[in-house]
């Protein structure tokens, strides 16, 4: 028979430890070995463990630490010693009941996709039974009964050896403990394993005995919780609204339940609002029993259809303003399209999505899109996708040191530093060489014999890179918590997103860099906005962009406007540039350029400006007028309205080509034109007069600030978009001809 290693981490608590080990010895019939890790205990506990080992009454390995290393490191010490097919990490404040381990291992062997398993952990006291009496009762009544969970709790977690071989040990970054079990469960989930609670196994858990002796348990838990959510995205909360009637086929109910289970298995908390008659619950549960297991993340609410609107309103508003407002929904999904306008209104209070779904068939692809980037494929990318950060440097040691230290401290996604040293400063060279010897920071450092300039240094880095993402980074920047991961997650949202900037600029008042980043995170639920070009101080780029358009144009020499050129080439190739509104990176600006070039900076600036203008032409300022008659034909609630789609098409075509667009309209369009080069001017009254005044004042402006064209949008002409494109492109070509140099 296979064997199981039981790992117990002990830090004092002699009475609890002795009681736990006695229960193991009395109630474990499955072959096992005890691996006890003494985590700096006092003499009484230490002597007890030594005496237990010397008696040889149980097969035991004793590991000793001089001080408390924290639960996670100690547990990993035990995992490294273990070689058994099954490993159980067991807290010393537990009381294993009769047959506890046999129940867990038998279930693990019966279900190959189970990877981590928990027993039940409470209930005997309420029934006035002993631990063993209740364990026998559960074993008899609950054979083969179980519940799927999104995570296994670490008080008693059985782990298959194959899981450890695939995902490794616990993450020691969680220190003393807490959320290490959640992290481990998620990593197992990413490899296709399920977390299971086995109802026929019982281990009583006192809870937090050692934690309470450490001091402020809530503070400790809050710190590890922050680390967890720096590493992984927050899990979505969803509401599914479903109506059951006599006309509703069992197939539709089954697809609804499959959808709910799929979302729950992808680490979403799913609240089901089911409306129907008295028999609805029996009907739902009879279908569920045939096709689906219980799942911890599914909550069933059976509601009266007579009060449907009232129930929905109360439950959504409760999470907007009531006692559950900390648990706001990320999306509300309804099976009835006629409820959508009403749901959109309710969901606007907590800024969540609302959509309808047809349950006549089960659509896994649509569900994946709904929860992206929380789906396991995206989570796996979060854990494995790498970014090469290309950092050209040229002396200015203090700025370089601050920049690199901020990257090391605040980057929570896999990365490699590719540093191109164009300078001669010995202090910088020593710092970089020391960095390359630090095994905690993966680096590739190139020392050039002379200053090759910013552009050639970037291309040197591109030649060395093979990662799916590349970041161009200035050395006079300071990055903030989660900067790189947040930008990569935005790039993943849409296939055409190719390049992204963080937010930059001077901070108001005395707000620190990190605090300003936190403010942006809280106040920018939209996450991103499309822009005309990405600024070169910090750009994250998809590998697909570089494969399609190649390296940076070296005709820009030491640098400046090479980023504009590269962005335009990416846009011409079908990609979009975006800016992360919830991510802040501080940029000092032109530190190296001012030192290296001095007065020559102005000459380089003018030279490169002429090269870029000759190559791409000048951007234009354009007005597009949407008159009242046209706006009456636009249904702004319709997501696929033909007229609005045509207007969007031409606006984004022009904005992506660096033109500045003012849209004059008597109505708002719900943020449909989100682009840094587009401004929607709402004039509900006297639209024509407003346009006339603006055009009159336009004549008084300087030449470079005047409008170049005004289009009164004609929705009756099917070719009007092509007319605007051809007109503007022709005007832009003329700006190239006016520049008297050869690019």
GIZI-V967296 format. One record per residue. N is the residue number from 0. RES is the residue in three letters. OMEGA is omega in radians with two decimals (NA if undefined). Layout:
# GIZI-V967296
n = {N;N}
res = {RES;RES}
omega = {OMEGA;OMEGA}
This chain:
# GIZI-V967296
n = {0;1;2;3;4;5;6;7;8;9;10;11;12;13;14;15;16;17;18;19;20;21;22;23;24;25;26;27;28;29;30;31;32;33;34;35;36;37;38;39;40;41;42;43;44;45;46;47;48;49;50;51;52;53;54;55;56;57;58;59;60;61;62;63;64;65;66;67;68;69;70;71;72;73;74;75;76;77;78;79;80;81;82;83;84;85;86;87;88;89;90;91;92;93;94;95;96;97;98;99;100;101;102;103;104;105;106;107;108;109;110;111;112;113;114;115;116;117;118;119;120;121;122;123;124;125;126;127;128;129;130;131;132;133;134;135;136;137;138;139;140;141;142;143;144;145;146;147;148;149;150;151;152;153;154;155;156;157;158;159;160;161;162;163;164;165;166;167;168;169;170;171;172;173;174;175;176;177;178;179;180;181;182;183;184;185;186;187;188;189;190;191;192;193;194;195;196;197;198;199;200;201;202;203;204;205;206;207;208;209;210;211;212;213;214;215;216;217;218;219;220;221;222;223;224;225;226;227;228;229;230;231;232;233;234;235;236;237;238;239;240;241;242;243;244;245;246;247;248;249;250;251;252;253;254;255;256;257;258;259;260;261;262;263;264;265;266;267;268;269;270;271;272;273;274;275;276;277;278;279;280;281;282;283;284;285;286;287;288;289;290;291;292;293;294;295;296;297;298;299;300;301;302;303;304;305;306;307;308;309;310;311;312;313;314;315;316;317;318;319;320;321;322;323;324;325;326;327;328;329;330;331;332;333;334;335;336;337;338;339;340;341;342;343;344;345;346;347;348;349;350;351;352;353;354;355;356;357;358;359;360;361;362;363;364;365;366;367;368;369;370;371;372;373;374;375;376;377;378;379;380;381;382;383;384;385;386;387;388;389;390;391;392;393;394;395;396;397;398;399;400;401;402;403;404;405;406;407;408;409;410;411;412;413;414;415;416;417;418;419;420;421;422;423;424;425;426;427;428;429;430;431;432;433;434;435;436;437;438;439;440;441;442;443;444;445;446;447;448;449;450;451;452;453;454;455;456;457;458;459;460;461;462;463;464;465;466;467;468;469;470;471;472;473;474;475;476;477;478;479;480;481;482;483;484;485;486;487;488;489;490;491;492;493;494;495;496;497;498;499;500;501;502;503;504;505;506;507;508;509;510;511;512;513;514;515;516;517;518;519;520;521;522;523;524;525;526;527;528;529;530;531;532;533;534;535;536;537;538;539;540;541;542;543;544;545;546;547;548;549;550;551;552;553;554;555;556;557;558;559;560;561;562;563;564;565;566;567;568;569;570;571;572;573;574;575;576;577;578;579;580;581;582;583;584;585;586;587;588;589;590;591;592;593;594;595;596;597;598;599;600;601;602;603;604;605;606;607;608;609;610;611;612;613;614;615;616;617;618;619;620;621;622;623;624;625;626;627;628;629;630;631;632;633;634;635;636;637;638;639;640;641;642;643;644;645;646;647;648;649;650;651;652;653;654;655;656;657;658;659;660;661;662;663;664;665;666;667;668;669;670;671;672;673;674;675;676;677;678;679;680;681;682;683;684;685;686;687;688;689;690;691;692;693;694;695;696;697;698;699;700;701;702;703;704;705;706;707;708;709;710;711;712;713;714;715;716;717;718;719;720;721;722;723;724;725;726;727;728;729;730;731;732;733;734;735;736;737;738;739;740;741;742}
res = {UNK;UNK;UNK;UNK;UNK;UNK;UNK;UNK;UNK;UNK;UNK;UNK;UNK;UNK;UNK;UNK;UNK;UNK;UNK;UNK;UNK;UNK;UNK;UNK;UNK;UNK;UNK;UNK;UNK;UNK;UNK;UNK;UNK;UNK;UNK;UNK;UNK;UNK;UNK;UNK;UNK;UNK;UNK;UNK;UNK;UNK;UNK;UNK;UNK;UNK;UNK;UNK;UNK;UNK;UNK;UNK;UNK;UNK;UNK;UNK;UNK;UNK;UNK;UNK;UNK;UNK;UNK;UNK;UNK;UNK;UNK;UNK;UNK;UNK;UNK;UNK;UNK;UNK;UNK;UNK;UNK;UNK;UNK;UNK;UNK;UNK;UNK;UNK;UNK;UNK;UNK;UNK;UNK;UNK;UNK;UNK;UNK;UNK;UNK;UNK;UNK;UNK;UNK;UNK;UNK;UNK;UNK;UNK;UNK;UNK;UNK;UNK;UNK;UNK;UNK;UNK;UNK;UNK;UNK;UNK;UNK;UNK;UNK;UNK;UNK;UNK;UNK;UNK;UNK;UNK;UNK;UNK;UNK;UNK;UNK;UNK;UNK;UNK;UNK;UNK;UNK;UNK;UNK;UNK;UNK;UNK;UNK;UNK;UNK;UNK;UNK;UNK;UNK;UNK;UNK;UNK;UNK;UNK;UNK;UNK;UNK;UNK;UNK;UNK;UNK;UNK;UNK;UNK;UNK;UNK;UNK;UNK;UNK;UNK;UNK;UNK;UNK;UNK;UNK;UNK;UNK;UNK;UNK;UNK;UNK;UNK;UNK;UNK;UNK;UNK;UNK;UNK;UNK;UNK;UNK;UNK;UNK;UNK;UNK;UNK;UNK;UNK;UNK;UNK;UNK;UNK;UNK;UNK;UNK;UNK;UNK;UNK;UNK;UNK;UNK;UNK;UNK;UNK;UNK;UNK;UNK;UNK;UNK;UNK;UNK;UNK;UNK;UNK;UNK;UNK;UNK;UNK;UNK;UNK;UNK;UNK;UNK;UNK;UNK;UNK;UNK;UNK;UNK;UNK;UNK;UNK;UNK;UNK;UNK;UNK;UNK;UNK;UNK;UNK;UNK;UNK;UNK;UNK;UNK;UNK;UNK;UNK;UNK;UNK;UNK;UNK;UNK;UNK;UNK;UNK;UNK;UNK;UNK;UNK;UNK;UNK;UNK;UNK;UNK;UNK;UNK;UNK;UNK;UNK;UNK;UNK;UNK;UNK;UNK;UNK;UNK;UNK;UNK;UNK;UNK;UNK;UNK;UNK;UNK;UNK;UNK;UNK;UNK;UNK;UNK;UNK;UNK;UNK;UNK;UNK;UNK;UNK;UNK;UNK;UNK;UNK;UNK;UNK;UNK;UNK;UNK;UNK;UNK;UNK;UNK;UNK;UNK;UNK;UNK;UNK;UNK;UNK;UNK;UNK;UNK;UNK;UNK;UNK;UNK;UNK;UNK;UNK;UNK;UNK;UNK;UNK;UNK;UNK;UNK;UNK;UNK;UNK;UNK;UNK;UNK;UNK;UNK;UNK;UNK;UNK;UNK;UNK;UNK;UNK;UNK;UNK;UNK;UNK;UNK;UNK;UNK;UNK;UNK;UNK;UNK;UNK;UNK;UNK;UNK;UNK;UNK;UNK;UNK;UNK;UNK;UNK;UNK;UNK;UNK;UNK;UNK;UNK;UNK;UNK;UNK;UNK;UNK;UNK;UNK;UNK;UNK;UNK;UNK;UNK;UNK;UNK;UNK;UNK;UNK;UNK;UNK;UNK;UNK;UNK;UNK;UNK;UNK;UNK;UNK;UNK;UNK;UNK;UNK;UNK;UNK;UNK;UNK;UNK;UNK;UNK;UNK;UNK;UNK;UNK;UNK;UNK;UNK;UNK;UNK;UNK;UNK;UNK;UNK;UNK;UNK;UNK;UNK;UNK;UNK;UNK;UNK;UNK;UNK;UNK;UNK;UNK;UNK;UNK;UNK;UNK;UNK;UNK;UNK;UNK;UNK;UNK;UNK;UNK;UNK;UNK;UNK;UNK;UNK;UNK;UNK;UNK;UNK;UNK;UNK;UNK;UNK;UNK;UNK;UNK;UNK;UNK;UNK;UNK;UNK;UNK;UNK;UNK;UNK;UNK;UNK;UNK;UNK;UNK;UNK;UNK;UNK;UNK;UNK;UNK;UNK;UNK;UNK;UNK;UNK;UNK;UNK;UNK;UNK;UNK;UNK;UNK;UNK;UNK;UNK;UNK;UNK;UNK;UNK;UNK;UNK;UNK;UNK;UNK;UNK;UNK;UNK;UNK;UNK;UNK;UNK;UNK;UNK;UNK;UNK;UNK;UNK;UNK;UNK;UNK;UNK;UNK;UNK;UNK;UNK;UNK;UNK;UNK;UNK;UNK;UNK;UNK;UNK;UNK;UNK;UNK;UNK;UNK;UNK;UNK;UNK;UNK;UNK;UNK;UNK;UNK;UNK;UNK;UNK;UNK;UNK;UNK;UNK;UNK;UNK;UNK;UNK;UNK;UNK;UNK;UNK;UNK;UNK;UNK;UNK;UNK;UNK;UNK;UNK;UNK;UNK;UNK;UNK;UNK;UNK;UNK;UNK;UNK;UNK;UNK;UNK;UNK;UNK;UNK;UNK;UNK;UNK;UNK;UNK;UNK;UNK;UNK;UNK;UNK;UNK;UNK;UNK;UNK;UNK;UNK;UNK;UNK;UNK;UNK;UNK;UNK;UNK;UNK;UNK;UNK;UNK;UNK;UNK;UNK;UNK;UNK;UNK;UNK;UNK;UNK;UNK;UNK;UNK;UNK;UNK;UNK;UNK;UNK;UNK;UNK;UNK;UNK;UNK;UNK;UNK;UNK;UNK;UNK;UNK;UNK;UNK;UNK;UNK;UNK;UNK;UNK;UNK;UNK;UNK;UNK;UNK;UNK;UNK;UNK;UNK;UNK;UNK;UNK;UNK;UNK;UNK;UNK;UNK;UNK;UNK;UNK;UNK;UNK;UNK;UNK;UNK;UNK;UNK;UNK;UNK;UNK;UNK;UNK;UNK;UNK;UNK;UNK;UNK;UNK;UNK;UNK;UNK;UNK;UNK;UNK;UNK;UNK;UNK;UNK;UNK;UNK;UNK;UNK;UNK;UNK;UNK;UNK;UNK;UNK;UNK;UNK;UNK;UNK;UNK;UNK;UNK;UNK;UNK;UNK;UNK;UNK;UNK;UNK;UNK}
omega = {3.10;-3.08;3.10;3.03;3.11;-3.10;3.08;3.05;-3.03;2.99;-3.08;-3.12;-3.04;-3.09;3.12;-3.12;-3.14;-3.14;3.13;-3.10;3.07;3.10;3.08;-3.09;-3.07;-2.94;-3.10;3.11;3.12;-3.11;-3.08;2.96;3.14;3.04;-3.12;3.12;3.12;-2.99;3.11;-3.09;3.07;-3.01;-3.11;3.13;-3.13;-3.13;3.12;-3.13;3.10;-3.13;3.12;3.14;-3.09;3.14;3.10;3.09;3.06;3.09;-2.95;2.98;-3.13;3.06;-3.07;3.01;3.14;3.12;-3.13;-3.14;-3.03;-3.06;-2.98;3.13;3.14;3.11;3.10;3.04;3.10;3.13;-3.13;3.11;-3.04;3.05;-3.05;3.12;3.10;3.10;3.08;3.03;-3.00;3.07;-3.13;3.05;3.13;3.07;3.14;3.14;-3.11;3.05;-3.04;-3.06;3.11;3.13;-3.14;-3.07;3.13;3.10;-3.14;3.14;-3.10;-3.08;-3.04;-3.09;3.03;-3.10;3.11;-3.06;3.05;2.88;2.89;-2.98;3.10;3.07;-3.04;-3.10;-3.13;-3.09;3.14;3.10;3.01;3.12;-3.09;3.10;-3.13;3.10;3.12;3.12;3.14;-3.13;-3.14;-3.01;-2.96;3.13;3.14;3.07;-3.10;3.05;3.01;3.14;3.03;3.10;2.99;3.11;-2.98;-3.09;3.08;-3.02;3.07;-3.07;3.03;3.14;-3.10;3.09;3.13;3.14;-3.11;-3.00;3.09;-3.05;3.09;3.13;-3.06;3.05;3.13;2.91;-3.07;3.13;-3.08;-3.11;3.04;3.11;3.08;3.11;-3.11;3.12;3.14;3.10;3.08;3.10;-3.14;3.11;3.03;-3.14;3.13;3.00;-2.99;2.92;-3.08;-3.03;-3.11;3.14;-3.07;3.03;-3.13;-3.10;3.12;3.08;2.92;-3.13;3.14;-3.14;-3.09;3.12;-3.11;-3.11;-3.06;-3.08;-3.11;3.12;3.13;3.14;3.13;-3.14;-3.14;3.07;3.09;-3.14;-3.12;-3.08;2.92;-3.09;-3.06;3.06;3.07;-3.05;-3.03;3.00;-3.06;2.99;3.07;-3.14;-3.04;-3.14;3.14;3.08;3.12;-3.13;-3.08;-3.14;3.10;3.14;3.12;3.10;3.13;3.13;3.07;-3.14;3.09;3.12;3.14;3.14;3.12;-3.14;3.12;3.14;3.09;3.01;3.00;3.00;-2.98;3.11;-3.08;3.04;-3.04;-3.11;3.13;-3.11;-3.07;-3.06;-3.06;-3.10;3.13;-3.12;3.12;-3.04;3.09;3.08;3.14;-3.13;-3.10;-2.96;-2.98;3.01;2.96;3.06;-3.09;-3.01;3.13;3.07;-3.09;3.05;3.13;-2.95;-3.10;-3.11;3.13;-3.12;-3.01;-3.10;-3.14;-3.13;-3.13;-3.14;-3.10;-3.06;3.11;-3.13;3.09;3.12;3.05;-3.04;-3.00;-3.04;3.13;-3.04;3.05;-3.11;-3.12;3.09;2.97;3.11;3.03;-3.07;-3.06;3.12;-3.11;-3.07;-3.10;3.10;-2.97;3.14;3.11;3.14;3.13;3.11;-3.13;-3.07;3.12;-3.13;3.11;3.02;3.11;-3.13;3.01;-3.12;3.11;3.13;3.12;-3.10;3.05;3.04;-3.13;-3.05;3.14;-3.11;-3.13;3.12;3.09;3.13;-3.11;-3.03;3.09;0.16;-3.12;3.12;-3.00;3.09;3.12;3.10;3.12;3.08;3.13;-3.11;-2.96;-3.09;-3.02;3.09;3.01;3.13;-3.13;-3.02;3.02;3.14;3.10;-3.12;-3.10;-2.98;-3.05;3.11;-3.13;-3.12;3.14;-3.13;-3.08;3.11;3.12;3.10;-3.12;-3.07;-2.92;-3.09;-3.06;2.99;-3.08;-3.12;2.99;3.07;3.00;-3.04;3.10;-3.07;3.13;-3.04;-3.11;-3.06;-3.09;3.14;3.09;-3.13;3.12;3.14;-3.12;3.11;3.07;3.11;-3.12;3.11;3.13;-3.06;3.12;-3.12;3.12;-3.06;2.93;-3.03;3.09;3.06;3.11;3.14;3.14;-3.12;-3.14;-3.10;-3.08;-2.99;3.14;3.09;3.08;-3.12;3.01;3.13;3.12;3.12;-3.12;-3.01;3.03;-3.06;3.11;3.08;3.11;3.11;2.96;-3.03;3.01;-3.11;3.11;3.13;3.00;-3.09;-3.07;-3.05;3.05;-3.03;-3.02;-3.12;-3.13;-3.13;3.10;3.11;3.10;3.11;-3.13;-3.03;-3.11;-3.08;-3.07;3.06;-3.05;-3.07;-3.11;2.98;2.84;2.95;-3.12;3.07;-3.12;-3.14;3.11;3.02;-3.09;-3.11;3.14;-3.13;-3.08;3.11;3.10;3.06;3.13;3.10;3.12;3.12;-3.08;-2.96;-3.08;3.12;-3.14;3.03;-3.05;3.00;3.11;-3.10;-3.06;3.07;-3.13;-3.12;-2.92;-3.09;3.13;3.14;2.98;-3.00;3.03;3.07;-3.11;3.12;-3.10;3.10;-3.08;-3.03;3.06;-3.04;3.11;-3.09;-3.06;3.06;3.10;2.97;-3.08;3.08;3.12;-3.10;2.98;3.12;3.07;3.14;-3.10;3.12;-3.14;3.11;3.11;3.14;3.10;3.13;3.06;3.13;3.08;3.03;-3.13;3.09;3.11;-3.10;-3.10;-3.08;-3.11;3.00;-3.13;3.13;3.12;3.03;2.97;-3.12;-3.12;-3.10;-3.12;-3.12;-3.07;-3.00;-3.09;-3.11;3.13;-3.13;-3.14;3.13;3.12;3.13;-3.11;3.14;-3.09;3.09;3.12;3.11;-3.11;-3.13;3.14;-3.09;-2.99;-3.10;-3.13;3.01;-3.10;3.03;-2.98;3.01;2.97;-3.09;3.04;-3.04;-3.05;-3.12;3.11;-3.08;3.11;-3.13;-3.08;3.04;-3.02;3.09;3.13;-3.03;-3.07;-3.14;-3.00;-3.10;-3.13;3.11;3.12;3.11;3.09;-3.11;-3.09;-3.14;-3.11;3.06;-3.11;-3.10;3.14;3.09;2.99;3.09;3.13;-3.00;2.94;3.10;3.11;-3.05;3.04;-3.10;3.04;-3.11;2.98;3.04;-3.13;-3.07;-3.07;3.13;-3.10;-3.11;-3.08;3.06;3.13;-3.13;-3.07;3.10;-3.08;-3.13;3.03;-3.11;-3.09;3.13;3.13;3.13;-3.13;-3.14;-3.13;3.13;3.10;3.13;-3.14;-3.14;-3.09;-3.11;3.03;-3.03;-3.05;-3.13;-3.10;3.02;3.12;-3.11;3.06;3.14;2.99;-2.91;-3.10;-3.08;-3.13;3.12;-3.14;-3.10;-3.03;3.09;3.12;3.10;3.13;-3.14;-3.12;-3.13;-3.10;3.13;3.12;3.11;-3.14;3.10;3.13;3.11;3.08;-3.08;-3.10;-3.11;-2.95;3.03;3.04;3.14;NA}
